[in-house]
Amino acid sequence: MYSTVERDTQFQHVLNHLQTDTGVQGVVQLGSGAAGYQDRYSDIDLMVAARPDVDPQSIKQNLTDYFLRLSPIFVKEKQFGPDIFLLIVLLENRLEFNISIAPLELLPVRSPLWNVVVDRDGQLLQHMEIEHERFVESPIRYETSDVPFEFIYASLALEKELKRNNLIYALKMLETLRELTLTAQTLKEGRKAHQFKAYHTLNRSFIEDYLQTYPNSIDPISIQRAKQSIHTLFSACLEDHPQFKLEPYMQRLLYEE
């Protein structure tokens, strides 16, 4: 396991390497690291801005070569559109990097937790400040699905699979109900929904109730009881919710036995 000193050292080494790449406009640190890290287990999340006349793929390949020289456990490359790339790197000491690479104009703000750590001429900071204002002023800051409908739909599927005695799929739908409830509560508390993991910081009463929604055993009766528990919690979560509400038909389905 890496130490905080090792994390800081690796972070600085990556920044130093990126600054040698003339195609890099700048670098933004994301997540808890932008505010000093949540704890010693926090990883390193970065966004790299490519200059307007530079192919982001060249920066991605440069970074890939850099990390391969460190003999990591893995370097996983993903692509989202023609000019947006993501590198997920796990070093031998279990330090994880998540680095997205994209043209400057495509870098988004999806959370208040960001900090410009490299900026060659001030354009990156200017761009991020504009995107941050859009983020703050948006009435719905995070793109989410129609959570109440998805909850009802998954609940209906769960009930059907219980009747079929298809317990594996029923458990899968039960987990979907819990995930949707977490999303609703996260947004209710004004947290970032995008890649949110700090569930232990949510309302303590909610956490206690949420942990009671797991079935005591794997059988239809226990799963049905767990479903009813998560229904109750979800309904309470949507009271005075700033983004979601239960339509009348949803309330009827939610409380039907």
VENJODA-V413403 format. One record per residue. N is the residue number from 1. RES is the residue in one letter. NEAR is the number of other ideal C-beta (glycine too) atoms within 8 Angstrom. Layout:
N&RES&NEAR / N&RES&NEAR
This chain:
1&M&4 / 2&Y&10 / 3&S&7 / 4&T&8 / 5&V&6 / 6&E&10 / 7&R&14 / 8&D&8 / 9&T&8 / 10&Q&12 / 11&F&10 / 12&Q&8 / 13&H&8 / 14&V&14 / 15&L&11 / 16&N&8 / 17&H&10 / 18&L&13 / 19&Q&8 / 20&T&6 / 21&D&9 / 22&T&5 / 23&G&10 / 24&V&15 / 25&Q&11 / 26&G&14 / 27&V&14 / 28&V&14 / 29&Q&13 / 30&L&11 / 31&G&11 / 32&S&10 / 33&G&13 / 34&A&9 / 35&A&7 / 36&G&4 / 37&Y&10 / 38&Q&6 / 39&D&5 / 40&R&7 / 41&Y&5 / 42&S&11 / 43&D&10 / 44&I&14 / 45&D&11 / 46&L&13 / 47&M&13 / 48&V&15 / 49&A&15 / 50&A&16 / 51&R&10 / 52&P&7 / 53&D&3 / 54&V&9 / 55&D&8 / 56&P&14 / 57&Q&8 / 58&S&9 / 59&I&16 / 60&K&12 / 61&Q&8 / 62&N&10 / 63&L&15 / 64&T&11 / 65&D&8 / 66&Y&10 / 67&F&12 / 68&L&9 / 69&R&6 / 70&L&7 / 71&S&5 / 72&P&11 / 73&I&5 / 74&F&7 / 75&V&10 / 76&K&7 / 77&E&9 / 78&K&8 / 79&Q&7 / 80&F&6 / 81&G&5 / 82&P&3 / 83&D&11 / 84&I&12 / 85&F&14 / 86&L&12 / 87&L&17 / 88&I&11 / 89&V&13 / 90&L&9 / 91&L&13 / 92&E&6 / 93&N&7 / 94&R&8 / 95&L&12 / 96&E&10 / 97&F&14 / 98&N&12 / 99&I&13 / 100&S&11 / 101&I&14 / 102&A&14 / 103&P&10 / 104&L&14 / 105&E&6 / 106&L&8 / 107&L&14 / 108&P&5 / 109&V&10 / 110&R&7 / 111&S&10 / 112&P&7 / 113&L&9 / 114&W&13 / 115&N&7 / 116&V&12 / 117&V&7 / 118&V&11 / 119&D&10 / 120&R&8 / 121&D&5 / 122&G&6 / 123&Q&11 / 124&L&17 / 125&L&10 / 126&Q&8 / 127&H&12 / 128&M&13 / 129&E&8 / 130&I&8 / 131&E&11 / 132&H&11 / 133&E&8 / 134&R&9 / 135&F&12 / 136&V&8 / 137&E&5 / 138&S&7 / 139&P&2 / 140&I&6 / 141&R&6 / 142&Y&9 / 143&E&3 / 144&T&8 / 145&S&5 / 146&D&5 / 147&V&11 / 148&P&12 / 149&F&9 / 150&E&11 / 151&F&12 / 152&I&11 / 153&Y&8 / 154&A&12 / 155&S&14 / 156&L&9 / 157&A&10 / 158&L&14 / 159&E&9 / 160&K&8 / 161&E&12 / 162&L&13 / 163&K&6 / 164&R&6 / 165&N&6 / 166&N&8 / 167&L&12 / 168&I&6 / 169&Y&9 / 170&A&13 / 171&L&11 / 172&K&8 / 173&M&13 / 174&L&14 / 175&E&8 / 176&T&10 / 177&L&16 / 178&R&11 / 179&E&8 / 180&L&13 / 181&T&15 / 182&L&10 / 183&T&11 / 184&A&14 / 185&Q&13 / 186&T&13 / 187&L&15 / 188&K&10 / 189&E&8 / 190&G&4 / 191&R&10 / 192&K&12 / 193&A&9 / 194&H&7 / 195&Q&5 / 196&F&9 / 197&K&4 / 198&A&9 / 199&Y&9 / 200&H&5 / 201&T&5 / 202&L&12 / 203&N&7 / 204&R&6 / 205&S&6 / 206&F&11 / 207&I&11 / 208&E&8 / 209&D&11 / 210&Y&12 / 211&L&7 / 212&Q&7 / 213&T&11 / 214&Y&6 / 215&P&11 / 216&N&5 / 217&S&5 / 218&I&7 / 219&D&8 / 220&P&9 / 221&I&6 / 222&S&11 / 223&I&16 / 224&Q&9 / 225&R&10 / 226&A&12 / 227&K&13 / 228&Q&8 / 229&S&11 / 230&I&13 / 231&H&12 / 232&T&8 / 233&L&13 / 234&F&14 / 235&S&11 / 236&A&8 / 237&C&12 / 238&L&11 / 239&E&6 / 240&D&3 / 241&H&11 / 242&P&5 / 243&Q&7 / 244&F&9 / 245&K&6 / 246&L&10 / 247&E&7 / 248&P&6 / 249&Y&6 / 250&M&11 / 251&Q&10 / 252&R&8 / 253&L&10 / 254&L&12 / 255&Y&6 / 256&E&5 / 257&E&1
